[in-house]
């Protein structure tokens, strides 16, 4: 119990430290007086703080949803995008950009794309009223590739610049708070928090599912209902993140594994630890993305450079086992 408490204290301390680094490190120098007394219009207030808040929101959402997906699918390689939700949400956001609908309708279109993806995946995967894991994963891969192709078609037909396409596909935390985007961020945050609370509420069901679906059913878990609830909740939360920050890979894949290494397989611990670690990882990745090159890199490039070696490590570990 003490070690668990110490781990969580360490994780929150790491989040605070990474947040301070995010506010102070970057191409533009921030003086101590500006840091202690931020004013409206300053670099700290108008650029650094929005990036930090979006990074924590996006990383926490992807990390916790990744832990939920890996638990419900009993697949260590699962992530929040495995059912094609990211591609559907990005496609919806791209349609909003192409039609010039503005920032307010962007998350609505992203959530609509994610829900359309999820509905199509369910329709393809359902066998006799049930949702087998294998067919669900296969349907997710197929539908995800389909919506990814639609995304590229929409962006090509709308003649958006290549840079804008890259940032949608690989992620960008460069949000600037205006009256509209601030309301958008607040609404998206509230919806994401509500969805993550739903995920947390099912930690006992995830522990039961880790023993197998038949065992979980014998323990009184409504397996298909839990699957649908978690998939819909995570899809809505992830769609909001994609609408604000684009598709950011590997955070939801890597973070739950680190959480299990630190705290064990109990989802009571894995889910909140993944939430905090996701925020830490994405904030640190954003610092690297805007500091190592003359121009800002998409943050998804940094998370991928971190995630691929971790994926290789997991494969080698499974081989030795």
C-alpha positions as CSV (number, residue, x, y, z in Angstrom):
1,X,0.0,0.0,0.0
2,X,2.8,2.4,0.9
3,X,4.7,1.6,-2.3
4,X,1.5,2.3,-4.3
5,X,1.1,5.7,-2.6
6,X,4.7,6.6,-3.2
7,X,4.4,5.7,-6.9
8,X,1.4,8.0,-7.3
9,X,3.1,10.8,-5.4
10,X,6.1,10.4,-7.8
11,X,3.8,10.4,-10.8
12,X,2.1,13.7,-9.8
13,X,5.5,15.2,-8.9
14,X,6.7,14.3,-12.4
15,X,3.6,15.9,-13.9
16,X,4.2,19.1,-12.0
17,X,7.9,19.1,-13.1
18,X,7.1,18.5,-16.7
19,X,4.4,21.3,-16.6
20,X,7.0,23.8,-15.3
21,X,9.4,22.8,-18.0
22,X,6.7,23.2,-20.6
23,X,6.0,26.7,-19.4
24,X,9.6,27.8,-19.3
25,X,11.5,25.8,-22.1
26,X,11.1,26.8,-25.7
27,X,12.5,29.0,-28.5
28,X,11.3,32.2,-26.7
29,X,12.8,32.9,-23.4
30,X,10.5,33.5,-20.4
31,X,11.7,35.8,-17.7
32,X,11.2,35.0,-14.0
33,X,9.0,38.1,-13.6
34,X,6.7,37.0,-16.5
35,X,6.5,33.5,-15.0
36,X,5.5,34.8,-11.6
37,X,3.2,37.5,-12.9
38,X,1.8,36.3,-16.3
39,X,-0.1,39.0,-18.3
40,X,-2.6,38.6,-21.0
41,X,-0.9,38.6,-24.4
42,X,2.4,37.3,-23.1
43,X,4.1,34.2,-24.5
44,X,3.5,32.4,-21.3
45,X,-0.2,33.2,-21.1
46,X,-1.2,33.1,-24.8
47,X,1.0,30.2,-26.1
48,X,2.7,28.1,-23.4
49,X,-0.3,27.7,-21.1
50,X,-2.8,26.6,-23.8
51,X,-0.3,24.0,-25.1
52,X,0.3,22.7,-21.6
53,X,-3.4,22.3,-20.9
54,X,-4.1,20.7,-24.2
55,X,-1.1,18.4,-23.8
56,X,-2.3,17.2,-20.4
57,X,-5.9,16.7,-21.6
58,X,-4.9,14.8,-24.7
59,X,-2.2,12.7,-23.0
60,X,-4.4,11.8,-20.1
61,X,-7.3,10.8,-22.4
62,X,-5.2,8.7,-24.7
63,X,-3.3,7.1,-21.8
64,X,-6.4,6.1,-19.8
65,X,-8.4,5.0,-22.9
66,X,-5.4,2.9,-24.0
67,X,-5.5,1.1,-20.7
68,X,-9.2,0.5,-21.1
69,X,-8.8,-0.9,-24.6
70,X,-5.9,-3.2,-23.7
71,X,-8.0,-4.5,-20.8
72,X,-11.3,-5.0,-22.5
73,X,-9.7,-6.6,-25.6
74,X,-7.1,-8.5,-23.6
75,X,-4.5,-7.4,-26.2
76,X,-1.2,-5.7,-25.1
77,X,-0.8,-4.2,-28.5
78,X,-4.2,-2.4,-28.5
79,X,-4.4,1.4,-28.3
80,X,-7.2,4.0,-28.5
81,X,-7.0,4.0,-32.3
82,X,-7.3,0.3,-32.8
83,X,-11.0,0.3,-33.8
84,X,-10.4,3.1,-36.4
85,X,-11.8,5.8,-34.2
86,X,-8.9,8.1,-34.9
87,X,-9.3,7.8,-38.7
88,X,-13.0,8.5,-38.4
89,X,-12.6,11.4,-36.1
90,X,-9.8,12.9,-38.3
91,X,-12.0,12.4,-41.4
92,X,-14.9,14.3,-39.7
93,X,-12.6,17.1,-38.6
94,X,-11.1,17.3,-42.2
95,X,-14.7,17.6,-43.6
96,X,-15.3,20.5,-41.2
97,X,-12.1,22.2,-42.3
98,X,-12.9,21.6,-46.0
99,X,-16.4,23.1,-45.6
100,X,-15.1,26.0,-43.6
101,X,-17.5,25.2,-40.7
102,X,-15.3,26.9,-38.1
103,X,-13.8,25.7,-34.8
104,X,-17.1,25.4,-33.0
105,X,-18.4,22.6,-35.2
106,X,-15.0,20.9,-35.5
107,X,-15.4,18.6,-32.5
108,X,-19.0,17.8,-33.4
109,X,-17.9,16.6,-36.8
110,X,-15.0,14.7,-35.2
111,X,-17.3,12.9,-32.8
112,X,-19.8,12.2,-35.6
113,X,-17.0,10.6,-37.7
114,X,-15.9,8.5,-34.7
115,X,-19.4,7.3,-34.0
116,X,-19.9,6.5,-37.7
117,X,-16.7,4.5,-37.5
118,X,-17.7,2.7,-34.4
119,X,-21.2,1.9,-35.8
120,X,-19.7,0.4,-38.9
121,X,-17.2,-1.6,-36.9
122,X,-20.0,-3.0,-34.7
123,X,-22.1,-3.9,-37.8
124,X,-19.3,-5.8,-39.4
125,X,-18.1,-7.5,-36.2
126,X,-21.4,-8.6,-34.7
127,X,-21.9,-12.4,-35.0
128,X,-25.1,-13.7,-33.5
129,X,-25.7,-10.7,-31.4
130,X,-22.2,-10.9,-29.8
131,X,-19.0,-9.0,-30.4
132,X,-16.0,-11.5,-30.6
133,X,-12.7,-9.8,-30.0
134,X,-11.0,-11.2,-33.1
135,X,-13.6,-10.0,-35.5
136,X,-13.8,-6.7,-33.7
137,X,-10.1,-6.0,-34.2
138,X,-10.2,-7.0,-37.8
139,X,-13.2,-4.9,-38.5
140,X,-11.5,-1.9,-36.8
141,X,-8.4,-2.3,-38.9
142,X,-10.4,-2.4,-42.2
143,X,-12.8,0.5,-41.3
144,X,-9.8,2.5,-40.0
145,X,-8.0,2.2,-43.3
146,X,-11.1,3.1,-45.2
147,X,-11.6,6.3,-43.3
148,X,-7.9,7.1,-43.5
149,X,-8.3,6.9,-47.3
150,X,-11.4,9.2,-47.1
151,X,-9.4,11.6,-45.1
152,X,-6.7,11.9,-47.7
153,X,-9.3,12.3,-50.4
154,X,-11.1,15.1,-48.6
155,X,-7.9,16.9,-47.9
156,X,-6.8,16.5,-51.6
157,X,-10.1,17.8,-53.0
158,X,-10.2,20.7,-50.6
159,X,-6.6,21.7,-51.6
160,X,-5.4,22.2,-48.1
161,X,-1.7,22.8,-47.6
162,X,0.5,19.8,-47.0
163,X,1.6,21.2,-43.6
164,X,-2.0,21.4,-42.4
165,X,-2.6,17.7,-43.5
166,X,0.6,16.6,-41.6
167,X,-0.5,18.3,-38.4
168,X,-3.9,16.7,-38.6
169,X,-2.4,13.2,-39.2
170,X,0.5,13.5,-36.7
171,X,-0.8,16.0,-34.0
172,X,-0.2,19.5,-33.0
173,X,-0.7,21.2,-29.6
174,X,-0.4,24.7,-30.9
175,X,-3.9,25.9,-29.8
176,X,-4.4,29.6,-29.2
177,X,-7.2,30.5,-26.8
178,X,-9.8,32.9,-28.3
179,X,-13.4,33.3,-27.0
180,X,-14.5,30.5,-29.3
181,X,-11.6,28.1,-28.9
182,X,-11.7,28.5,-25.1
183,X,-15.3,27.5,-25.0
184,X,-14.5,24.6,-27.3
185,X,-11.7,23.5,-25.1
186,X,-13.8,23.7,-22.0
187,X,-16.7,21.7,-23.4
188,X,-14.3,19.1,-24.9
189,X,-12.6,18.8,-21.5
190,X,-15.9,18.4,-19.6
191,X,-17.0,15.7,-22.0
192,X,-13.7,13.9,-21.9
193,X,-13.6,14.0,-18.1
194,X,-17.2,12.5,-18.0
195,X,-16.2,9.7,-20.4
196,X,-13.0,8.9,-18.4
197,X,-15.1,8.7,-15.2
198,X,-17.3,6.2,-16.9
199,X,-14.2,4.2,-17.8
200,X,-12.9,4.4,-14.2
201,X,-16.3,3.2,-12.9
202,X,-15.7,-0.1,-14.8
203,X,-12.3,-1.0,-13.4
204,X,-13.7,-4.1,-11.6
205,X,-15.3,-5.3,-14.8
206,X,-11.9,-4.9,-16.6
207,X,-10.2,-7.0,-13.9
208,X,-12.8,-9.7,-14.4
209,X,-12.4,-9.5,-18.2
210,X,-8.7,-10.1,-17.8
211,X,-9.6,-13.7,-16.6
212,X,-11.5,-14.3,-19.9
213,X,-15.0,-13.5,-21.1
214,X,-16.6,-16.7,-19.9
215,X,-15.1,-16.3,-16.4
216,X,-16.3,-12.6,-16.3
217,X,-19.8,-13.7,-17.3
218,X,-19.8,-16.3,-14.5
219,X,-18.9,-13.5,-12.1
220,X,-21.9,-11.5,-13.2
221,X,-20.3,-9.1,-15.7
222,X,-22.5,-8.2,-18.7
223,X,-19.6,-8.5,-21.1
224,X,-21.1,-7.1,-24.3
225,X,-22.7,-4.2,-22.4
226,X,-19.4,-3.4,-20.8
227,X,-17.6,-3.6,-24.2
228,X,-20.1,-1.2,-25.8
229,X,-20.0,1.2,-22.9
230,X,-16.2,1.4,-22.8
231,X,-15.9,1.6,-26.6
232,X,-18.4,4.4,-26.9
233,X,-17.0,6.4,-23.9
234,X,-13.4,6.1,-25.1
235,X,-14.4,6.9,-28.7
236,X,-16.1,10.1,-27.7
237,X,-13.2,11.2,-25.5
238,X,-10.6,10.4,-28.2
239,X,-12.6,12.1,-30.9
240,X,-12.6,15.3,-28.9
241,X,-8.8,15.0,-28.6
242,X,-8.4,14.4,-32.3
243,X,-10.5,17.5,-33.0
244,X,-8.3,19.7,-30.9
245,X,-4.8,18.1,-31.4
246,X,-5.0,15.8,-34.3
247,X,-4.1,12.1,-34.3
248,X,-1.2,11.4,-31.8
249,X,0.0,7.8,-31.9
250,X,1.7,5.5,-29.4
251,X,0.7,7.4,-26.2
252,X,-2.2,5.1,-25.5
253,X,-0.1,2.1,-26.4
254,X,3.1,2.8,-24.4
255,X,1.7,4.4,-21.2
256,X,-0.5,1.5,-19.9
257,X,2.5,-0.8,-20.1
258,X,4.6,1.5,-18.0
259,X,1.7,1.8,-15.5
260,X,1.5,-2.0,-15.2
261,X,5.3,-2.2,-14.8
262,X,5.1,0.2,-11.9
263,X,1.8,-0.9,-10.2
264,X,0.8,-4.3,-11.4
265,X,-2.2,-5.4,-13.5
266,X,-5.0,-4.1,-11.2
267,X,-7.0,-1.6,-13.3
268,X,-7.9,0.3,-10.1
269,X,-4.3,1.4,-10.3
270,X,-3.5,1.1,-14.0
271,X,-6.2,3.5,-15.2
272,X,-5.4,6.5,-13.0
273,X,-1.6,5.9,-13.4
274,X,-2.1,5.8,-17.2
275,X,-4.0,9.1,-17.0
276,X,-1.2,10.9,-15.2
277,X,1.6,9.2,-17.2
278,X,-0.1,10.1,-20.5
279,X,-0.1,13.8,-19.6
280,X,3.5,13.6,-18.6
281,X,4.6,11.8,-21.8
282,X,2.8,14.1,-24.1
283,X,3.9,17.3,-22.4
284,X,7.5,16.2,-22.5
285,X,7.1,15.1,-26.1
286,X,5.8,18.6,-27.0
287,X,8.8,20.2,-25.3
288,X,11.1,18.1,-27.6
289,X,8.9,18.8,-30.7
290,X,9.3,22.6,-30.4
291,X,12.9,22.7,-29.2
292,X,15.0,20.3,-31.2
293,X,14.5,21.7,-34.7
294,X,14.4,25.2,-36.2
295,X,10.7,24.8,-36.9
296,X,8.1,23.1,-34.8
297,X,7.6,19.4,-35.4
298,X,4.3,17.5,-35.2
299,X,4.3,16.0,-31.7
300,X,3.2,12.7,-33.1
301,X,6.7,12.3,-34.7
302,X,8.3,12.5,-31.2
303,X,5.8,10.0,-29.7
304,X,6.3,7.6,-32.6
305,X,10.1,7.8,-32.2
306,X,9.6,6.9,-28.5
307,X,6.9,4.3,-29.2
308,X,8.5,2.2,-31.9
309,X,11.6,1.2,-29.8
310,X,9.2,0.4,-26.9
311,X,7.1,-1.8,-29.3
312,X,10.3,-3.7,-30.3
313,X,11.2,-4.1,-26.6
314,X,7.8,-5.7,-26.0
315,X,8.2,-8.1,-28.9
316,X,11.6,-9.2,-27.7
317,X,10.2,-9.7,-24.2
318,X,7.4,-11.8,-25.5
319,X,9.9,-13.9,-27.5
320,X,12.0,-14.6,-24.4
321,X,8.9,-15.5,-22.4
